[in-house]
């Protein structure tokens, strides 16, 4: 029987503010850039899911971001990993559906209460805290969290050359009523590329937004979206444990990013994603998604 989350949504957002500051911005993934494009589904996507975005080509709005709630974090610092990716599919008649991922195949902890504890421990483990500080103690009892925070990839050369992972599980249902548990993966057509230590030294604090503006002026950017299927005893409700790479993946379609969006203060404020803004055919299959669904609107409200 699954444990119910104890932390209230406001405490989740409060723990993010405690760790990164309340900067009147997104509580996390504060620094980002918005672009526009479209999503072209494959024939296989339609076979496993009846959601509108898998029936025909749809326009999308996407936002790439750095980690933490610090709006001016340097793209070059380790703390700006994992990077974020959020996509809004725009269906007919104004309906939308959201997908939110980050650049690490996993999460530091398996449930929301442990995440709140991790954030709280980070906020209380500043340079003046005696060792072992609370964060070091947390790592002692949560080895996966230590691996997560100490094994991030080097800074990417571009938001367009990084893979993103949905981490939490969803249930996809097709028109015949057949369901499958999946996790999303977004793989760059340009391949994954990371900065060498020399390139990193030459890069400025905003190199990622400068690079993506330059790249999109020269041409389109593409990613392939996959659904990784669960099998065997894969954990559906524990985002800290990635499913094996050997699991079957269904290609859901191609994301083509075509242009930079306005990126006005107003656009960034009004753009909001929620893990439970879904279309019929897609449902949440993980307690953490329910918890996230209640936390995101609090941050959205606070940053207006
Ligand atoms: C219990 C776990 C989590 C909590 C409490 C949480 C909370 C939040 C909050 C409060 C925001 C700001 C919303 C806004 O102001 O618009 C946010 C944004 C975001 N989160 Fe989470 N999150 C969690 C897990 C995750 C996971 C597992 C991922 C990735 C797989 C993720 C990726 C993102 C991204 C990419 C954004 C920025 C979306 C945008 O561009 O607007 N989060 N999260």
Boltz pocket constraint, residues with backbone or C-beta under 6 A from the ligand:
constraints:
  - pocket:
      binder: B
      contacts: [[A, 12], [A, 13], [A, 16], [A, 25], [A, 26], [A, 27], [A, 28], [A, 29], [A, 32], [A, 63], [A, 64], [A, 65], [A, 83], [A, 84], [A, 85], [A, 86], [A, 100], [A, 101], [A, 102], [A, 107], [A, 111], [A, 112], [A, 115], [A, 165], [A, 166], [A, 167], [A, 168], [A, 239], [A, 271], [A, 272], [A, 273], [A, 288], [A, 291], [A, 292], [A, 295], [A, 296], [A, 297], [A, 299], [A, 300], [A, 303]]
      max_distance: 6.0
